[in-house]
Amino acid sequence: MLISNTIPISMNDVIGEVSFVIFFCGCNFKCPFCQNWPLVTRKNEICKVREIEGVIEEIKSVKQYITHVQATGGEPTLQGEAVRSLFSRIKSLELRTSLDTNGSNPEIIKILTECRILDHLAMDIKAKLKLKDYSKVTGLPTKIVKIYINKILESLEIASKLDFVEIRTTYVPLILRREDIFEIADFLSSYLTKKKHFYVIQQFIPSKNAPDPRFRIGKPPAVEELREIAKRVAEKLPNVAIRHIGGVDYM
């Protein structure tokens, strides 16, 4: 596996659960506000090849404190076989698995579900699923975005059938308006129908790692603004939360 670092104990990555988090390197999106840009570009000083069994030993050391192991990134589905092998080992430890993805590789999600080794899916819907909107938020040309939007729709169909799902949108005020979040929520209402289907609005945090200098400075949107947006979204969806620097709040 080509990964950067791990977080042994996280209470903020799988909603309502405690997880061990693994950051996979590489990504097929070029989001201008990305906090993990060194992972996207696979910087040698950050990204290292690790054997699965070495990471499994780390997981074993905290097994009693966690419920899930999450593969995030970057975009972990670009290393689909590594994720499949890792998740198979996790399940043998009687732990649950979580995949955090941009939704562009439904084939990998399908394989994991068919193998019965995926317990939690966290998936980004970064903007309205329209060419210009998704091009702006992913940093990709529209001809590529057109392909990915169809892939994301496939992934949403798979997600709608799973029991434990988070669909996430990071509220980046320079790119998204409040109205965009409301439209996304309307669209998701036919997909998020189960008891543990969550829509999570995430606080954008400026980062020195962002490839676009505009997103390296400034203040994050206020938590109170996120709450106001989420309260209105909660009129359309049953399970809504905000994830911010201080944790997770449920509406």
C-alpha positions in Angstrom: 0.0 0.0 0.0 1.2 3.5 -0.7 0.1 5.5 2.3 1.2 8.5 4.4 0.2 8.3 8.0 -2.3 6.7 10.3 -4.4 8.0 13.2 -4.6 5.3 15.9 -7.8 6.6 17.5 -10.2 9.1 15.9 -13.6 10.1 17.1 -14.3 12.4 14.1 -14.1 10.2 11.0 -16.8 7.6 11.3 -19.9 9.3 12.6 -20.8 8.1 16.1 -17.9 5.6 16.2 -14.2 5.4 17.2 -11.9 4.5 14.3 -8.3 3.8 13.2 -7.7 5.9 10.1 -5.3 5.1 7.2 -4.4 7.8 4.7 -3.9 6.4 1.2 -1.8 8.4 -1.3 -2.9 9.5 -4.8 -6.1 11.1 -6.0 -7.9 11.6 -9.4 -9.4 14.9 -8.3 -7.5 18.2 -8.0 -9.7 20.1 -5.6 -8.3 23.6 -5.2 -9.0 23.7 -1.4 -7.6 20.3 -0.6 -6.0 20.0 2.8 -4.2 16.8 1.8 -2.5 18.0 -1.3 0.9 16.3 -0.5 -1.0 13.0 -0.6 -2.6 13.8 -4.0 0.9 14.6 -5.5 2.4 11.5 -3.7 5.3 13.4 -2.2 8.1 11.0 -1.5 8.9 12.4 1.9 5.3 11.8 3.0 4.1 8.7 1.0 5.7 5.4 1.7 5.0 1.8 0.6 3.8 -0.2 3.6 3.0 -3.8 4.0 -0.5 -4.6 5.1 0.6 -6.7 8.0 2.7 -3.9 9.4 -0.4 -1.7 9.6 -2.4 -4.6 11.0 0.0 -4.8 13.9 -0.7 -1.1 14.6 -4.4 -1.8 14.5 -4.1 -4.7 16.9 -2.4 -2.4 19.5 -5.6 -0.3 19.7 -8.2 -2.9 18.8 -9.9 -2.7 22.2 -10.5 1.0 21.8 -11.9 1.2 18.2 -14.9 -0.2 16.3 -13.9 0.7 12.7 -10.8 1.0 10.5 -11.2 3.7 7.8 -9.4 3.9 4.5 -9.2 7.6 3.4 -6.9 9.7 1.4 -6.2 10.9 -1.1 -8.6 8.5 -2.9 -8.2 5.0 -1.6 -10.1 3.3 -4.4 -7.2 4.0 -6.7 -5.5 1.2 -4.8 -8.6 -1.0 -4.9 -6.8 -4.3 -4.5 -4.9 -3.1 -1.5 -8.1 -1.8 0.1 -9.8 -5.2 -0.6 -6.9 -7.1 1.0 -6.7 -4.7 3.9 -10.5 -4.9 4.6 -10.4 -8.7 4.5 -7.8 -8.7 7.2 -9.7 -6.2 9.3 -12.8 -8.4 9.2 -10.7 -11.3 10.4 -9.9 -9.2 13.5 -13.7 -8.9 14.1 -13.5 -5.1 13.4 -15.7 -3.1 11.1 -14.5 -1.3 8.0 -15.1 2.2 6.6 -14.3 3.6 3.1 -14.0 7.4 2.6 -14.2 8.1 -1.1 -15.0 10.7 -3.7 -17.4 8.2 -5.4 -15.6 8.1 -8.7 -14.9 4.3 -8.6 -18.2 2.5 -8.1 -16.6 -0.7 -9.4 -14.4 -0.9 -6.2 -17.3 0.0 -3.9 -19.3 -2.8 -5.6 -16.5 -5.3 -5.1 -16.2 -4.5 -1.4 -20.0 -4.8 -0.9 -20.2 -8.1 -2.8 -17.4 -9.5 -0.7 -19.3 -8.4 2.4 -16.3 -6.5 3.7 -17.7 -2.9 3.7 -19.5 -1.8 6.9 -19.5 2.0 6.5 -19.3 4.2 3.4 -18.4 7.9 3.6 -18.8 9.6 0.3 -18.3 13.2 -0.9 -20.8 15.1 -2.9 -18.7 18.2 -3.4 -21.2 20.3 -5.3 -24.3 20.1 -7.4 -23.8 17.3 -9.9 -23.6 19.7 -12.8 -20.7 20.0 -15.2 -19.6 23.6 -14.4 -20.1 23.2 -10.6 -18.2 19.9 -10.3 -15.5 21.2 -12.6 -14.9 24.2 -10.4 -14.8 22.1 -7.1 -12.6 19.3 -8.5 -10.2 21.3 -10.6 -10.9 19.1 -13.6 -12.1 19.9 -17.2 -15.7 19.3 -17.9 -15.1 16.5 -20.4 -13.6 14.4 -17.6 -16.1 15.6 -15.0 -18.9 14.4 -17.3 -17.6 10.8 -16.9 -17.1 11.2 -13.2 -20.6 12.5 -12.5 -22.0 9.3 -14.1 -19.7 7.3 -11.9 -20.7 9.2 -8.8 -24.4 8.5 -9.6 -23.6 4.8 -9.8 -21.9 5.0 -6.4 -24.9 6.8 -4.9 -27.1 4.0 -6.1 -24.9 1.5 -4.3 -24.8 3.7 -1.2 -28.6 3.9 -1.1 -28.7 0.1 -0.5 -26.1 0.0 2.3 -27.1 0.3 6.0 -24.5 2.8 7.3 -23.7 5.7 5.0 -22.4 9.3 5.3 -22.8 11.6 2.4 -20.6 14.7 3.0 -20.3 18.2 1.5 -17.6 20.5 2.7 -19.0 24.1 2.8 -16.4 26.2 1.1 -17.9 29.7 0.8 -15.6 30.8 -2.0 -17.0 28.0 -4.2 -20.4 27.0 -2.7 -23.5 29.0 -1.7 -26.0 28.1 1.0 -28.5 27.5 -1.9 -26.1 24.9 -3.3 -26.3 22.9 -0.1 -30.1 23.1 -0.1 -30.2 21.8 -3.7 -27.8 19.0 -2.9 -30.0 18.0 0.0 -33.1 18.0 -2.2 -31.3 15.7 -4.6 -30.1 13.3 -1.9 -33.5 12.9 -0.4 -34.3 9.9 -2.6 -31.0 8.2 -1.7 -30.7 8.7 2.0 -33.7 6.8 3.3 -32.4 4.4 6.0 -32.0 4.8 9.7 -28.2 5.2 9.6 -28.0 7.3 6.4 -26.5 10.7 7.3 -25.9 13.9 5.4 -22.9 15.7 6.9 -22.1 19.3 6.2 -18.4 19.8 6.9 -16.6 23.0 7.9 -13.9 24.2 5.5 -10.6 24.8 7.2 -8.0 26.9 5.3 -4.8 25.0 5.0 -1.2 25.9 3.9 -1.3 22.7 1.9 -4.1 23.9 -0.5 -2.9 24.1 -4.1 -4.9 27.4 -4.7 -3.5 30.2 -2.5 -7.0 31.6 -2.0 -7.8 28.6 0.3 -4.6 28.9 2.4 -5.7 32.0 4.4 -8.8 33.4 5.9 -11.3 32.1 8.5 -13.4 29.0 8.3 -17.2 29.5 8.1 -18.6 30.0 11.6 -20.1 27.0 13.3 -23.3 28.9 13.8 -23.6 29.4 10.1 -23.2 25.7 9.6 -25.9 25.1 12.1 -28.3 27.5 10.4 -27.7 25.7 7.1 -28.1 22.2 8.6 -31.3 23.1 10.4 -32.9 24.0 7.1 -31.5 20.9 5.5 -33.0 18.8 8.3 -36.4 19.8 7.0 -35.6 17.7 3.9 -33.5 14.9 5.3 -33.9 12.8 8.5 -30.3 12.6 9.7 -28.2 15.7 9.4 -25.0 16.7 11.2 -22.3 19.2 11.0 -18.6 18.2 11.3 -16.4 21.1 12.5 -13.0 21.6 14.2 -14.6 20.9 17.6 -16.4 17.7 16.6 -19.8 16.6 15.3 -23.1 18.2 16.1 -26.4 16.5 15.2 -29.5 18.4 14.2 
